[in-house]
Amino acid sequence: MTDVTAGDIELVARLDGLVRPGAPAAAAVVTPAGSTLAARAAGLTSDFEIGSVSKGVTGLLYVDGLARGEITPDTTLGDLLPLGDCPAAAATLAAVSAHQSGLPRLPRASRVLRKSVDVWRHGSNPYGESLDELLAQTRATPLGSARPRYSNLGFELLGHAIAAAASTTYAELLRERIVQPLGLPDTYVPATPDQVRSDAVDGSAKNGRPRQPWTGEALGPAGGIRSSITDMARLTAALLDGSAPGIDALTPTSRFGPRVQIGAAWITIEMKKGWTVTWHNGGTGGFRSWIGLDREAGTGVVVLSATTASVDRAGFALLENART
């Protein structure tokens, strides 16, 4: 990674005031007049882990698959993945896409506590499973009640299921239906650490300790995508002008909490000041991310940071400022 500060000087200054000093960070503000980009201690094309913003991308691919007739809302995970007669096999794609399938946050057999300790102590990657390992864990996982319940497991399975419906892998589906059509050359899903590009940003904890990259075949659809601020700005522009594949993923389909609705992964919240934001955030062992859209105003913001300090407040602040 090149140690540079690049892009709009004013936005770089705003980054310094909103995101933890010293950590590599980047931001993009997209308006009807164009896009403004900035990066600190990173290049404009250096890729960051975008964490659970990957779920938003998977939501786009899910709705695109519906439009192509490859799947229906009532298609189940078991229709597409070799899950046998386990409880998760009966979950519909529509329910999974809105976090209402009853699937838990993580599979029962994933040794969550041990992995959390390893992340904290050693900065290790807790999500290195292959797809076969994920399916084996899923077969041993019970299904809870169908209520709003955020599930990393659900979106891992959703992404691989819609890829199976298209007779391809998730990484290839992303490349063919999002990366190539929108021109996002810095956006990819590394399955192993050696697939992380040489100019990629290195993640760290709040205290500056380095963290291993989060890679893994299973993880991709839920949190394994890497992207640059340049690519994320292009994606944001496509979401705002409606040209992104699967754009209806942003349209709310059900309630997800007080003043909160959800589409296919995308959260829509009614702000107290009378405006509406469609957004998603992300976090990995060494990164935080945020993307938000004011669709009525045609503005959007992305914030990427190579540290575990939240950037949600920074994202909301930049988006509100873009409205004025």
N, C-alpha and C positions, 0 to 999 in steps of 0.2 A: 504494500500500500504506500502511495506517495504522500508524504506529510506536507500538505498544502492547504491554503485557504483559498476558496475559489467562488466565483459567482458574484451575485449582487452584494455590494458592500453594506448597504443598509440592512439587508436580511441577515447577513453574517453577524452584524452587531446585535440584532434582535435574538439570534441564536445564543450569543454570549450571555444575554440577559435571561434567557428562558430555560436553557439546557445546561446541565452541570459543566462548569468550566473545565477545559482541558481534554475532555473526551471527544473523540471523533463524532461529528454530528452533521446532519444535512437537513435542509428544509426546502419545500417548494410551495409557492402560492400561485394558484391557477385562477385566472379571472377571464371574463369575456375578452379582455384586451390582450391576453397572452399569459405566459408563465414566467415567474421569477424564481430562480434557483440559487441556493447557496450551500457551500460545504465547508466545514471547519475540520482541519487535520484529516482530510480525506479529499479525494477527487470527485468530480461530478458524475463520473461513471464507475466509481468504486462501489462494490456491492456490500450491502449490510444484510444481516438476517432480519426478515420482516415479521417473524414469529406468526402469531395468529391472524395477522392480516392475510396470511395464506388462506384462511377459511373463507374470506371474502372472495378471493380468486376462485376457490373451489365452488362457491355459490354461483359465480358466473358460469362456470363450466357445467354445473348441474342444470341450470336453466337453459343453457345452450343445447344440452343433450335433450331436454324436453322439446325444444323447438325443432330439433332434427328428427324427432320421432324415435330416438334410440331407447328412450325410457319414458315412463309415465310417473306421475306423483305416487301412484299405488304400487309401483314396482318395489319389491322388497330387497333387502340386502342379500337374502338367501337365493333370490332369483339370479343373482349375478356373481356371487362369491361362494366358494365351497365351504359353507358353514354348517352343513348337515342340518339337524333339527334343533340346534341350540336356540335359546330364546332370542338372541340378537337377529337371527335369520328372518324373523317375522317383522322386523322394523321396516316401515316404508321409507322410501327416499325423501318424501315430503316431510315426514316427521323428523327424520334425522337432520335435514337441511335447516330446520327451525329450532333445533335443540329441544325437541319435544318427543323423542322416541322412547325415553326411559333408560337409555344407555348411560352408564356412569361416566364421570370425567375421564377415568383411565380404566383399563381392564384389570380385573381382580388379580391376575397372575403377574402383574408388572413390577412387583416389589417397590411400591411407591416410596415408602418411608426410607428404605435403604438408598434408593437412588437420590432422594432429596438430600440426604446427608452427604452423599458423594459429591453432589453439585456444590454444596456449601463448603465442604472441606477441601475438595480437590479440583473444583471447576470442571468436572467431567460431564460428558454428554449422556443424559439418561434415556435418550430416544434413538438408539442405534438399531432397532429391530428391522428385520426383513419383513416382507409382506407375509411370508409363510409363518413366521413367528407371531406376527400380529393376529393372524387368523386362528392360530392355536390358542392364544390368550383369550380371544373373543369367544371361542367355543366353551370356555370355562367361566364365562362372565354372565351373571344373572341380569335380567331386564327389570328395571323398576317401573313405577307408575308413569304414565304418559303425561308429564308436566314439564314446564320450562326448567331445563337443567343443562347447563353448559357442558358440552362433552367433546373433549379432544378425540377420544376414541371414535365417537360418531362421525366426525369429519374425516378422520383417517380412512374409515371404512367407506364413507360416501365417495371420496375421491377415487379410491381404487375400484369401487363398484361402477361408477360412470365410465371410468377408463376401460373396464372389462366389457361394458356394453358397446364401446366403440372398438373393441378388439385391439387395444393397445395398452401401454403403461401410462401411469399418471404423468410421469416426466414428459413423455412424448405427446400426450394430450395437451398439456400446458404449452408445449412448444408449437404444436400445430394450430391450436385454436385461440391462443392469447398472444404468445410471444411473436410469432411471425406476422399475423394480421395487423397487430398494433405497432410493430417495429420496436421490440423491447430486447435488444441484444444482451443486456446485462442481467436478465431475469432467468433463473434456472433453479433446478432442484438437485443438489448434490446428495448422492446416496452414501458416500464415504468421504472422509476428510481429504483424501488425495484428489477429489473432484472439486474442491473449493479452489477458486481461481487465485493466482499469485498476487493480484492487486486487491483482493478482498480485504475488508476492514476486519481487524481483530477485536473481539468482544472482551469486556471486562466487568467485574463486579463494581459496586459503588466505591469500594476501597482501592480500586485500581488493579486488583489481582486478575491475571488473565484467565479466560474461560475457553474451554474447548469449543469448537464449532458444533452446532447441533445439526448433525446429518443423520440420514437413515431413510431407507426406502419406504418404510411404513409411515414415517412422520410427515412426508412431503405435503399431502393435502391439508393437513391441520396446522403445520407450523414450520415446514422445511424449506420454503422458498427464500431465495436470496435475490436482492434487486438493488439497483442504484437509484439515486434521487432523480436522475434524468428519466429513467424508465418509469418511475412511479409518478412523475409529473405527466408523462404521456398517458399513462393509464387513467389518471385523474381527469385529464382533459377528455378522454374517450367516455368516461362515465358521465361527465357533465353534458356532453353533446349527444349522448345516446348511441354512439357508434361502437361501444364495447360489446363483444359477444355476451349474450345472456344478461343484458342490461336490466331485465325485469327482476333480477335477483334483488335489486335495491328496493323494490316495492314491498311494503309491509303486508304480511298475510295473517299475522296473529299478534296478540298482546304478549309482552315479555316482562312486564313489570309496570309500576306506576309511571305514566307518561312515556312509556317505552313500548315500541313495537319491533317486530323482527320480520325480515324477508328470508331469503336464502343466505343466512349468516349475517347479513347486514342489519345493524341496529339503527333504528330511527327514534330520536328522542325529541320531545317538545321542550324547548328551553323556556325558562321562566320569563325571559325577555320577549317572548312571543314569536320566536323563529324556530325552525326545525333543522336538525342536523342528522344526516345519515353517515354512520361512521363505523369504524372497527379499530381496535388497538391490538398490539402484540407484544409479547415478551418472551425471551429465551434466557439461557444462562448468562449471556453477556450483552444483550441488546434490548432496546425498547423501540416501539414504532407506533405511529398513529396516522390514520387517514380519515379526513372528514369532509363532507360535502354539504354546502348550502345549495340545494338544487334549485330553489326558487330564484336565488340571486345569481346562479351560474358560477359559483366560486368554490374552490376546494383547496385543502391544505394537506401536506404530508410532512411528517417529522420523523427522522430516523436518528437513532443514537446508539453508540457502541458502549453502553453502560446500562446497568440495571435500574437506574433512577428513572421513574416514570416521566413520560413526555406528554401525557394526556392534557395537562393544564396548558402547556405550551401550544399544543395543537388547537385547542378550543380558543385560546387567546388570539392566535394568528388568524383563525377563521373569522372570529368576530371583528377583528381589525380590518379584514379584507372586505367586510360588508359596508364599511363606512367610506 
